[in-house]
Amino acid sequence: MTSKELLYVEDALGHENFMKTCSKKTAAQIQDPVLSTYIAELEQKHTELFNKFLNLL
């Protein structure tokens, strides 16, 4: 993997980690159960994407 590709993967990991954290906090704060469930699903999706990027390393 080139250094440019490595920088891209590291940047993507940071973004996915940020989105995962934001989704988790938001899902806990939302009172609407349907919306909270949807946000929790987004958290799971970002966790999966984070793991996929991590496996590239």
PDB file of N, CA, C and O in Angstrom:
ATOM      1  N   MET A   1       0.848  -1.167   0.000  1.00  0.00           N
ATOM      2  CA  MET A   1       0.000   0.000   0.000  1.00  0.00           C
ATOM      3  C   MET A   1       0.899   1.237   0.000  1.00  0.00           C
ATOM      4  O   MET A   1       1.857   1.331   0.767  1.00  0.00           O
ATOM      5  N   THR A   2       0.569   2.166  -0.866  1.00  0.00           N
ATOM      6  CA  THR A   2       1.371   3.386  -0.944  1.00  0.00           C
ATOM      7  C   THR A   2       1.058   4.293   0.246  1.00  0.00           C
ATOM      8  O   THR A   2       0.065   4.098   0.947  1.00  0.00           O
ATOM      9  N   SER A   3       1.907   5.268   0.456  1.00  0.00           N
ATOM     10  CA  SER A   3       1.688   6.183   1.577  1.00  0.00           C
ATOM     11  C   SER A   3       0.419   7.010   1.358  1.00  0.00           C
ATOM     12  O   SER A   3      -0.276   7.347   2.316  1.00  0.00           O
ATOM     13  N   LYS A   4       0.119   7.334   0.109  1.00  0.00           N
ATOM     14  CA  LYS A   4      -1.101   8.090  -0.185  1.00  0.00           C
ATOM     15  C   LYS A   4      -2.340   7.253   0.124  1.00  0.00           C
ATOM     16  O   LYS A   4      -3.316   7.770   0.668  1.00  0.00           O
ATOM     17  N   GLU A   5      -2.311   5.984  -0.214  1.00  0.00           N
ATOM     18  CA  GLU A   5      -3.426   5.089   0.086  1.00  0.00           C
ATOM     19  C   GLU A   5      -3.576   4.909   1.601  1.00  0.00           C
ATOM     20  O   GLU A   5      -4.692   4.863   2.118  1.00  0.00           O
ATOM     21  N   LEU A   6      -2.467   4.811   2.290  1.00  0.00           N
ATOM     22  CA  LEU A   6      -2.503   4.670   3.741  1.00  0.00           C
ATOM     23  C   LEU A   6      -3.121   5.900   4.395  1.00  0.00           C
ATOM     24  O   LEU A   6      -3.897   5.779   5.343  1.00  0.00           O
ATOM     25  N   LEU A   7      -2.781   7.071   3.895  1.00  0.00           N
ATOM     26  CA  LEU A   7      -3.371   8.306   4.415  1.00  0.00           C
ATOM     27  C   LEU A   7      -4.879   8.322   4.184  1.00  0.00           C
ATOM     28  O   LEU A   7      -5.634   8.767   5.049  1.00  0.00           O
ATOM     29  N   TYR A   8      -5.318   7.843   3.031  1.00  0.00           N
ATOM     30  CA  TYR A   8      -6.743   7.789   2.736  1.00  0.00           C
ATOM     31  C   TYR A   8      -7.454   6.861   3.723  1.00  0.00           C
ATOM     32  O   TYR A   8      -8.506   7.215   4.257  1.00  0.00           O
ATOM     33  N   VAL A   9      -6.894   5.689   3.966  1.00  0.00           N
ATOM     34  CA  VAL A   9      -7.512   4.724   4.872  1.00  0.00           C
ATOM     35  C   VAL A   9      -7.555   5.287   6.294  1.00  0.00           C
ATOM     36  O   VAL A   9      -8.566   5.148   6.983  1.00  0.00           O
ATOM     37  N   GLU A  10      -6.472   5.919   6.735  1.00  0.00           N
ATOM     38  CA  GLU A  10      -6.453   6.511   8.068  1.00  0.00           C
ATOM     39  C   GLU A  10      -7.500   7.618   8.196  1.00  0.00           C
ATOM     40  O   GLU A  10      -8.156   7.734   9.231  1.00  0.00           O
ATOM     41  N   ASP A  11      -7.658   8.423   7.156  1.00  0.00           N
ATOM     42  CA  ASP A  11      -8.656   9.484   7.152  1.00  0.00           C
ATOM     43  C   ASP A  11     -10.069   8.885   7.208  1.00  0.00           C
ATOM     44  O   ASP A  11     -10.925   9.369   7.949  1.00  0.00           O
ATOM     45  N   ALA A  12     -10.299   7.846   6.431  1.00  0.00           N
ATOM     46  CA  ALA A  12     -11.604   7.186   6.416  1.00  0.00           C
ATOM     47  C   ALA A  12     -11.913   6.564   7.779  1.00  0.00           C
ATOM     48  O   ALA A  12     -13.056   6.609   8.234  1.00  0.00           O
ATOM     49  N   LEU A  13     -10.905   5.987   8.429  1.00  0.00           N
ATOM     50  CA  LEU A  13     -11.098   5.430   9.769  1.00  0.00           C
ATOM     51  C   LEU A  13     -11.525   6.516  10.758  1.00  0.00           C
ATOM     52  O   LEU A  13     -12.411   6.305  11.587  1.00  0.00           O
ATOM     53  N   GLY A  14     -10.894   7.654  10.659  1.00  0.00           N
ATOM     54  CA  GLY A  14     -11.246   8.771  11.537  1.00  0.00           C
ATOM     55  C   GLY A  14     -12.674   9.242  11.321  1.00  0.00           C
ATOM     56  O   GLY A  14     -13.398   9.516  12.278  1.00  0.00           O
ATOM     57  N   HIS A  15     -13.075   9.335  10.057  1.00  0.00           N
ATOM     58  CA  HIS A  15     -14.440   9.765   9.745  1.00  0.00           C
ATOM     59  C   HIS A  15     -15.465   8.755  10.244  1.00  0.00           C
ATOM     60  O   HIS A  15     -16.474   9.131  10.840  1.00  0.00           O
ATOM     61  N   GLU A  16     -15.211   7.490  10.004  1.00  0.00           N
ATOM     62  CA  GLU A  16     -16.155   6.459  10.437  1.00  0.00           C
ATOM     63  C   GLU A  16     -16.245   6.389  11.952  1.00  0.00           C
ATOM     64  O   GLU A  16     -17.327   6.182  12.501  1.00  0.00           O
ATOM     65  N   ASN A  17     -15.135   6.555  12.621  1.00  0.00           N
ATOM     66  CA  ASN A  17     -15.146   6.561  14.087  1.00  0.00           C
ATOM     67  C   ASN A  17     -15.961   7.746  14.610  1.00  0.00           C
ATOM     68  O   ASN A  17     -16.728   7.605  15.562  1.00  0.00           O
ATOM     69  N   PHE A  18     -15.794   8.897  13.992  1.00  0.00           N
ATOM     70  CA  PHE A  18     -16.546  10.087  14.377  1.00  0.00           C
ATOM     71  C   PHE A  18     -18.043   9.871  14.164  1.00  0.00           C
ATOM     72  O   PHE A  18     -18.848  10.196  15.037  1.00  0.00           O
ATOM     73  N   MET A  19     -18.416   9.325  13.012  1.00  0.00           N
ATOM     74  CA  MET A  19     -19.830   9.090  12.713  1.00  0.00           C
ATOM     75  C   MET A  19     -20.431   8.047  13.662  1.00  0.00           C
ATOM     76  O   MET A  19     -21.580   8.169  14.087  1.00  0.00           O
ATOM     77  N   LYS A  20     -19.646   7.033  13.982  1.00  0.00           N
ATOM     78  CA  LYS A  20     -20.096   6.002  14.918  1.00  0.00           C
ATOM     79  C   LYS A  20     -20.374   6.620  16.292  1.00  0.00           C
ATOM     80  O   LYS A  20     -21.405   6.336  16.902  1.00  0.00           O
ATOM     81  N   THR A  21     -19.474   7.446  16.772  1.00  0.00           N
ATOM     82  CA  THR A  21     -19.621   8.096  18.069  1.00  0.00           C
ATOM     83  C   THR A  21     -20.816   9.043  18.088  1.00  0.00           C
ATOM     84  O   THR A  21     -21.594   9.049  19.042  1.00  0.00           O
ATOM     85  N   CYS A  22     -20.959   9.842  17.033  1.00  0.00           N
ATOM     86  CA  CYS A  22     -22.087  10.774  16.958  1.00  0.00           C
ATOM     87  C   CYS A  22     -23.413  10.034  16.905  1.00  0.00           C
ATOM     88  O   CYS A  22     -24.378  10.438  17.553  1.00  0.00           O
ATOM     89  N   SER A  23     -23.465   8.965  16.147  1.00  0.00           N
ATOM     90  CA  SER A  23     -24.697   8.177  16.032  1.00  0.00           C
ATOM     91  C   SER A  23     -25.088   7.580  17.374  1.00  0.00           C
ATOM     92  O   SER A  23     -26.262   7.579  17.744  1.00  0.00           O
ATOM     93  N   LYS A  24     -24.103   7.076  18.095  1.00  0.00           N
ATOM     94  CA  LYS A  24     -24.380   6.460  19.397  1.00  0.00           C
ATOM     95  C   LYS A  24     -24.940   7.488  20.375  1.00  0.00           C
ATOM     96  O   LYS A  24     -25.926   7.222  21.062  1.00  0.00           O
ATOM     97  N   LYS A  25     -24.316   8.656  20.437  1.00  0.00           N
ATOM     98  CA  LYS A  25     -24.776   9.710  21.341  1.00  0.00           C
ATOM     99  C   LYS A  25     -26.168  10.186  20.951  1.00  0.00           C
ATOM    100  O   LYS A  25     -27.020  10.393  21.814  1.00  0.00           O
ATOM    101  N   THR A  26     -26.397  10.357  19.674  1.00  0.00           N
ATOM    102  CA  THR A  26     -27.691  10.850  19.203  1.00  0.00           C
ATOM    103  C   THR A  26     -28.795   9.846  19.474  1.00  0.00           C
ATOM    104  O   THR A  26     -29.879  10.228  19.914  1.00  0.00           O
ATOM    105  N   ALA A  27     -28.543   8.567  19.219  1.00  0.00           N
ATOM    106  CA  ALA A  27     -29.553   7.535  19.458  1.00  0.00           C
ATOM    107  C   ALA A  27     -29.960   7.497  20.929  1.00  0.00           C
ATOM    108  O   ALA A  27     -31.118   7.224  21.245  1.00  0.00           O
ATOM    109  N   ALA A  28     -29.029   7.765  21.817  1.00  0.00           N
ATOM    110  CA  ALA A  28     -29.325   7.750  23.247  1.00  0.00           C
ATOM    111  C   ALA A  28     -30.147   8.963  23.674  1.00  0.00           C
ATOM    112  O   ALA A  28     -30.876   8.901  24.663  1.00  0.00           O
ATOM    113  N   GLN A  29     -30.034  10.059  22.939  1.00  0.00           N
ATOM    114  CA  GLN A  29     -30.712  11.294  23.316  1.00  0.00           C
ATOM    115  C   GLN A  29     -32.108  11.438  22.704  1.00  0.00           C
ATOM    116  O   GLN A  29     -32.953  12.145  23.254  1.00  0.00           O
ATOM    117  N   ILE A  30     -32.351  10.782  21.586  1.00  0.00           N
ATOM    118  CA  ILE A  30     -33.631  10.936  20.891  1.00  0.00           C
ATOM    119  C   ILE A  30     -34.720  10.166  21.623  1.00  0.00           C
ATOM    120  O   ILE A  30     -34.525   9.016  22.016  1.00  0.00           O
ATOM    121  N   GLN A  31     -35.857  10.806  21.801  1.00  0.00           N
ATOM    122  CA  GLN A  31     -36.956  10.181  22.526  1.00  0.00           C
ATOM    123  C   GLN A  31     -37.889   9.391  21.615  1.00  0.00           C
ATOM    124  O   GLN A  31     -38.567   8.475  22.080  1.00  0.00           O
ATOM    125  N   ASP A  32     -37.937   9.725  20.339  1.00  0.00           N
ATOM    126  CA  ASP A  32     -38.789   9.003  19.390  1.00  0.00           C
ATOM    127  C   ASP A  32     -38.187   7.620  19.158  1.00  0.00           C
ATOM    128  O   ASP A  32     -37.068   7.532  18.652  1.00  0.00           O
ATOM    129  N   PRO A  33     -38.882   6.541  19.506  1.00  0.00           N
ATOM    130  CA  PRO A  33     -38.295   5.194  19.397  1.00  0.00           C
ATOM    131  C   PRO A  33     -37.978   4.769  17.972  1.00  0.00           C
ATOM    132  O   PRO A  33     -37.000   4.056  17.748  1.00  0.00           O
ATOM    133  N   VAL A  34     -38.783   5.191  17.005  1.00  0.00           N
ATOM    134  CA  VAL A  34     -38.529   4.814  15.609  1.00  0.00           C
ATOM    135  C   VAL A  34     -37.257   5.493  15.110  1.00  0.00           C
ATOM    136  O   VAL A  34     -36.405   4.859  14.488  1.00  0.00           O
ATOM    137  N   LEU A  35     -37.143   6.776  15.386  1.00  0.00           N
ATOM    138  CA  LEU A  35     -35.959   7.521  14.963  1.00  0.00           C
ATOM    139  C   LEU A  35     -34.710   7.041  15.696  1.00  0.00           C
ATOM    140  O   LEU A  35     -33.633   6.946  15.107  1.00  0.00           O
ATOM    141  N   SER A  36     -34.859   6.742  16.969  1.00  0.00           N
ATOM    142  CA  SER A  36     -33.735   6.236  17.747  1.00  0.00           C
ATOM    143  C   SER A  36     -33.239   4.898  17.190  1.00  0.00           C
ATOM    144  O   SER A  36     -32.034   4.658  17.117  1.00  0.00           O
ATOM    145  N   THR A  37     -34.171   4.035  16.803  1.00  0.00           N
ATOM    146  CA  THR A  37     -33.796   2.747  16.204  1.00  0.00           C
ATOM    147  C   THR A  37     -33.065   2.950  14.892  1.00  0.00           C
ATOM    148  O   THR A  37     -32.084   2.263  14.608  1.00  0.00           O
ATOM    149  N   TYR A  38     -33.540   3.890  14.092  1.00  0.00           N
ATOM    150  CA  TYR A  38     -32.887   4.178  12.814  1.00  0.00           C
ATOM    151  C   TYR A  38     -31.460   4.683  13.028  1.00  0.00           C
ATOM    152  O   TYR A  38     -30.535   4.251  12.340  1.00  0.00           O
ATOM    153  N   ILE A  39     -31.287   5.586  13.971  1.00  0.00           N
ATOM    154  CA  ILE A  39     -29.951   6.118  14.265  1.00  0.00           C
ATOM    155  C   ILE A  39     -29.047   5.009  14.794  1.00  0.00           C
ATOM    156  O   ILE A  39     -27.856   4.990  14.481  1.00  0.00           O
ATOM    157  N   ALA A  40     -29.583   4.092  15.583  1.00  0.00           N
ATOM    158  CA  ALA A  40     -28.793   2.956  16.079  1.00  0.00           C
ATOM    159  C   ALA A  40     -28.363   2.062  14.914  1.00  0.00           C
ATOM    160  O   ALA A  40     -27.262   1.513  14.929  1.00  0.00           O
ATOM    161  N   GLU A  41     -29.226   1.915  13.907  1.00  0.00           N
ATOM    162  CA  GLU A  41     -28.851   1.148  12.713  1.00  0.00           C
ATOM    163  C   GLU A  41     -27.722   1.842  11.957  1.00  0.00           C
ATOM    164  O   GLU A  41     -26.831   1.187  11.415  1.00  0.00           O
ATOM    165  N   LEU A  42     -27.768   3.165  11.926  1.00  0.00           N
ATOM    166  CA  LEU A  42     -26.677   3.916  11.292  1.00  0.00           C
ATOM    167  C   LEU A  42     -25.366   3.712  12.042  1.00  0.00           C
ATOM    168  O   LEU A  42     -24.301   3.600  11.435  1.00  0.00           O
ATOM    169  N   GLU A  43     -25.458   3.666  13.359  1.00  0.00           N
ATOM    170  CA  GLU A  43     -24.253   3.403  14.167  1.00  0.00           C
ATOM    171  C   GLU A  43     -23.659   2.054  13.793  1.00  0.00           C
ATOM    172  O   GLU A  43     -22.444   1.925  13.637  1.00  0.00           O
ATOM    173  N   GLN A  44     -24.514   1.052  13.649  1.00  0.00           N
ATOM    174  CA  GLN A  44     -24.047  -0.289  13.274  1.00  0.00           C
ATOM    175  C   GLN A  44     -23.395  -0.269  11.898  1.00  0.00           C
ATOM    176  O   GLN A  44     -22.365  -0.910  11.689  1.00  0.00           O
ATOM    177  N   LYS A  45     -23.989   0.463  10.959  1.00  0.00           N
ATOM    178  CA  LYS A  45     -23.434   0.563   9.605  1.00  0.00           C
ATOM    179  C   LYS A  45     -22.050   1.207   9.640  1.00  0.00           C
ATOM    180  O   LYS A  45     -21.130   0.747   8.964  1.00  0.00           O
ATOM    181  N   HIS A  46     -21.905   2.266  10.423  1.00  0.00           N
ATOM    182  CA  HIS A  46     -20.603   2.938  10.518  1.00  0.00           C
ATOM    183  C   HIS A  46     -19.575   2.048  11.230  1.00  0.00           C
ATOM    184  O   HIS A  46     -18.385   2.114  10.922  1.00  0.00           O
ATOM    185  N   THR A  47     -20.015   1.235  12.157  1.00  0.00           N
ATOM    186  CA  THR A  47     -19.122   0.284  12.806  1.00  0.00           C
ATOM    187  C   THR A  47     -18.622  -0.741  11.791  1.00  0.00           C
ATOM    188  O   THR A  47     -17.441  -1.087  11.780  1.00  0.00           O
ATOM    189  N   GLU A  48     -19.521  -1.221  10.944  1.00  0.00           N
ATOM    190  CA  GLU A  48     -19.137  -2.181   9.906  1.00  0.00           C
ATOM    191  C   GLU A  48     -18.145  -1.558   8.920  1.00  0.00           C
ATOM    192  O   GLU A  48     -17.160  -2.191   8.542  1.00  0.00           O
ATOM    193  N   LEU A  49     -18.410  -0.322   8.510  1.00  0.00           N
ATOM    194  CA  LEU A  49     -17.496   0.359   7.586  1.00  0.00           C
ATOM    195  C   LEU A  49     -16.131   0.588   8.229  1.00  0.00           C
ATOM    196  O   LEU A  49     -15.098   0.421   7.580  1.00  0.00           O
ATOM    197  N   PHE A  50     -16.129   0.974   9.517  1.00  0.00           N
ATOM    198  CA  PHE A  50     -14.884   1.153  10.248  1.00  0.00           C
ATOM    199  C   PHE A  50     -14.071  -0.137  10.228  1.00  0.00           C
ATOM    200  O   PHE A  50     -12.870  -0.118   9.958  1.00  0.00           O
ATOM    201  N   ASN A  51     -14.728  -1.251  10.512  1.00  0.00           N
ATOM    202  CA  ASN A  51     -14.039  -2.539  10.542  1.00  0.00           C
ATOM    203  C   ASN A  51     -13.514  -2.935   9.167  1.00  0.00           C
ATOM    204  O   ASN A  51     -12.436  -3.521   9.062  1.00  0.00           O
ATOM    205  N   LYS A  52     -14.258  -2.623   8.120  1.00  0.00           N
ATOM    206  CA  LYS A  52     -13.790  -2.934   6.758  1.00  0.00           C
ATOM    207  C   LYS A  52     -12.534  -2.132   6.424  1.00  0.00           C
ATOM    208  O   LYS A  52     -11.585  -2.669   5.853  1.00  0.00           O
ATOM    209  N   PHE A  53     -12.531  -0.856   6.776  1.00  0.00           N
ATOM    210  CA  PHE A  53     -11.338  -0.036   6.531  1.00  0.00           C
ATOM    211  C   PHE A  53     -10.172  -0.533   7.369  1.00  0.00           C
ATOM    212  O   PHE A  53      -9.033  -0.567   6.901  1.00  0.00           O
ATOM    213  N   LEU A  54     -10.455  -0.917   8.604  1.00  0.00           N
ATOM    214  CA  LEU A  54      -9.404  -1.405   9.485  1.00  0.00           C
ATOM    215  C   LEU A  54      -8.780  -2.687   8.936  1.00  0.00           C
ATOM    216  O   LEU A  54      -7.575  -2.898   9.081  1.00  0.00           O
ATOM    217  N   ASN A  55      -9.575  -3.531   8.316  1.00  0.00           N
ATOM    218  CA  ASN A  55      -9.059  -4.768   7.736  1.00  0.00           C
ATOM    219  C   ASN A  55      -8.165  -4.537   6.524  1.00  0.00           C
ATOM    220  O   ASN A  55      -7.425  -5.433   6.118  1.00  0.00           O
ATOM    221  N   LEU A  56      -8.229  -3.345   5.946  1.00  0.00           N
ATOM    222  CA  LEU A  56      -7.330  -3.028   4.829  1.00  0.00           C
ATOM    223  C   LEU A  56      -5.890  -2.876   5.310  1.00  0.00           C
ATOM    224  O   LEU A  56      -4.946  -3.039   4.537  1.00  0.00           O
ATOM    225  N   LEU A  57      -5.733  -2.567   6.579  1.00  0.00           N
ATOM    226  CA  LEU A  57      -4.382  -2.392   7.136  1.00  0.00           C
ATOM    227  C   LEU A  57      -3.862  -3.749   7.503  1.00  0.00           C
ATOM    228  O   LEU A  57      -2.739  -3.868   7.994  1.00  0.00           O
TER     229      LEU A  57
END
